[in-house]
Amino acid sequence: MYLITVFGNLLIILAVSSDSHLHTPMYFFLANLSFVDICFTFTTDPKMLWNIQAQSKVITYAGCLTQIYFFILFAGFDDFLLAVMAYERFVAICHPLHYTVIMKPSYCVLLVLVVWVMSVLNSLLESLTVLLLSFCTDVEISHFFCEINQVVQLACSDTFLNDMVMYFATVLLGGGPLAGILFSYSKIVSSICGISSAQGKYKAFSTCASHLSVVSLFYFTVLGVYLSSAAPQSSHSSAVASVMYMVVTSMLNPFIYSLRNRDIKRALKRIVGVPVM
């Protein structure tokens, strides 16, 4: 699954970069999403595979903090980027005549840079608060990676600041992008309903179907992680839900975007040299 995730997302990046027809805002954001999905799985999957192969479940303190930092960084970027992609679809469907003016290349790059900066600052803040905590030796984390909530619960010192930062980040940085996505799609649905022909409605909705599928998969798996972690005696179910969130979602994204997208299929045919269904 890890190899499929890496090669699938690499193919999406190669397809977008090599085909001039795909040098548009929608595919620019898609290439960034594929890049982040590769980085996201690289944060935890190689270590997990090494643990399975070597029958060793040890991680150093520095390694744990590094894993926490990059996990929060790429998870946050994923969340923000999905909101940016929803905004791009909103502009394309609700304001098609102004699309090229609004979604200029420089503006698209600026949006991605803003997402990177916000993700880095959030990850840095949460990681630094963990650095302030004191831990006993030989701590056992009931997970397959250093999940920040699990790590904070094992601290020997006061975790009030960490809890506040995590709650703030979840509400503001988690709820903010979700609110933006819901607002964008409410406007998109309203605009599509205003189209008179059934063919026009289908064409407009089909341009959002892939993104809507990825958003649904992302947020439902995240919801599954937090619901399972809130339940008592939930370490196993939480780990299973986290695998769905971290491995399966990133693996399925390239399939979701390529199976129903003629432009991506055409670009993949040129790269692979064989017909892609």
N, C-alpha and C positions, 0 to 999 in steps of 0.2 A: 504493500500500500504506500509505503514511503517513497519507493522508486517511481511508482505510477504518479504520485503527487508531484515529484520533482520534474520528471520528464514531461508530464502533461502540461504543467505550467510553463516550463521552458519552451515547449512548442508554441504555446499561445504568444509568448514574448517574441519569439522568432518570427511568427506569422505576422504580428502587428508591425514589427520593425522592418521586415523585408518587403512588405506589400504597400506600395504608395497609396492604394485605395483605402487602406486602413489607418492612414495618418489623419485621424479625426479625433475630436475630444472623447467620444465614447470609448474608442479602442485605446486611446492613450491612458485613460483611467483603468481600463481592463488590464493593460500590460502592467501597470503599477500594482493592481490587485494580485496578479499572478506572481509578481516579484515578492510581494509581502507574504503571500501564502507559502512560497518556498522558504523564506526566512523564518516564518512562524513555525513550520514543522521542523526546521533545522535546529530550533531552540531546544526541543525536547526529544524528538524521535531518535537521533543518533545515540544519545545517552541511554535511552530506554532500550534500544536494540543491543547496545554494548552490555548493559546490565543482564539482559536475557542470555546473551552468548557467554559471558564470563561468569554467570551465576554470582555476581557481586552487585550489591545495592548501596554502595558507598558513594557519597559525594562530599567534596570539601566545602567548608564554609564559604570560601571565595567563589567556588563553582556554583553554589546554591544562590548566592546573591546575584551572580552574573545571569543565571537562568531566570531569576525573578525579573531582573531589569529588562532583558530582551523579550521575555514573554509578554510583559505589560506593554512594552513599546509596540510590538507588532500586532498584538490584539487590539490596542487602542487605534493604531493606524487603520486596521481592517474596518473597525467600527466607523471611524470618521470618513474613510474613503467610500464606504457604501452610501453614506449620506450625501457625499459630493456627487456620486453617480446618480442618485435619485434626483438631485437638483439639475443635473445635466439633462436627464430625461424630461423633467418638468419644463425646462426651457425649450427643448426640441419639440414637444407636443403642444404646449400651451402658448408659446411665443415663437413659432417657426420662422416668421419673417425677420425676427431680430436675433435668431440663433447665431449666425456667423459674427454678428457684431458683439454679442455678449460673451460667447464662448471662444474668444480669441486664444491663440496658442499661448501668449504671454499670461493671460488670465488663468488658463488651465494649469500652467506651471506654478503660478502663484498659489492657487488652491492646494496643490499637492505640497508645496513648501510649507504652507500654513498648517496643513495636517501633520507633516513631519515635526514641525516645531512644537505643536500642542502635544503630540504623542511623546516626544522626547522629554518635555518638561514634566508631564504627568508621571512618566516612568521614573524619571530621576527623583521626583519628590517622594513617590511611594517607596522606592529602593533605599533612599537616604533615611527614611523613618525606620526601616527595618534594620539599618546599620546601627541605629542608636540603641537597639535592644540588646539585652544580655541573655545568653543561652547556656544551658548546662552542656556537658560533654556527652557524646554518643546519643544524640537526639534522634528519635525515629519518626519520620514523616509518613503518615498513612496515605501515600499517594505515589504515583510513578514519576513525579517531578516536583520541584520546589514550588508548590502553589502558595502564593503569599498568605492567604487566609490560614492555611494549615501551619505555616511557619510561625506566624504571629501568635497563634494559640499555644505554641510550645515555648514561648519566651518566659524567662524567669523574672523579668522586670515588668513595669507597668506598661500596658498596651493601649491606654486611652487615646493618645495622639495617633497611633496607627489606625485604630478603629475609626476615628473621626475622618482621617484622610481617605481611608478606603470607602467609607459611606459617601463622603463628598464626591469622590471620583466616580463612584457607581451612579449616583443620582445625576450629577451634572454632565460628566463625560459619557455616561452610558445612556441616560435619558435624553440628553440634548440631540445627539444624532438620530435616535429613534423618533423623536418628535419631528425632526426635519424630514425624515423619510415619510412619516405618516402624513404630514402636511403636503409634501410634494405629490404623493399618490392620491390624496383627496382631490387636489386640483387636476391631476391627470385624468382621474375617473370622471370628474365633472366635465372636463373638456371632451373626452371620448364620447360621453353620453350625448353631447351636443352635435356630434357628427351624424349626418342624416343617413348615409349609406352603410349597409352592413359590412361591405368590403373595406370601407374606410375605417370603420371601428376595429375590424380585425387587424388591419395593417398597423394602425396606431398602437393597439395593445400588444401585438407581436414584438414590437421593438422594446417593450418593457418586460416581457415574460421571463427572459433569462435573468435579468437583474432582480426581479421580484422573487424568483425561485431561490436565488443565492441569499437574498435578504431573509426570506422565510427560514431557510435552512440554518443560517447563522444565528438568528435570534431564538429559534425553537431549541437548538442545541444548547445555547447559552442558558436559556430558561431551564432546560433539563438539568444542567450542571448545578445551578443554584437551588433548584427544588430538591435534588438528590442530596446535596450537601447540607440542606436544612433539616433533613429527616434524621431521626436517631439511628445509631449504628449504621451509618451510611457511607463508610469509607470505600467499600467495594463498589456500590452503585454510583458513587460520585466519580470514582476512577473510570468506570465504564462510560458514564456520560461525558467525561472529559476527553476520552478517546474519540467519541463521536464528534465532539466539538473541534478537537485539534487535528485529528487525522482524516476522518471521513469527509468533513466539510471541505477542507483544502483539496482533497483528492477529487471530489465531485465537481468542483467549480469549473475546471477546464471542459468536462463533458457537458455540463449545462450550457456553457457558452458556445460550444462548437457544434453540438448535435443539431441545433435548430437555427444555426446562423450560416447562411450561404457564403457570406464574405470570408468568414473564418475557414470554412470548408475549402474554398477555392485557394486560399493562401496555404493551407496545410497540404493540399495536393501538390503545390509547387515545391514545398519543402521536402515532403516524404517521397514524392514521385509515384504514389499509388492513390487510387480513388479513396476518399474518406467519406464514410456514410454519415 
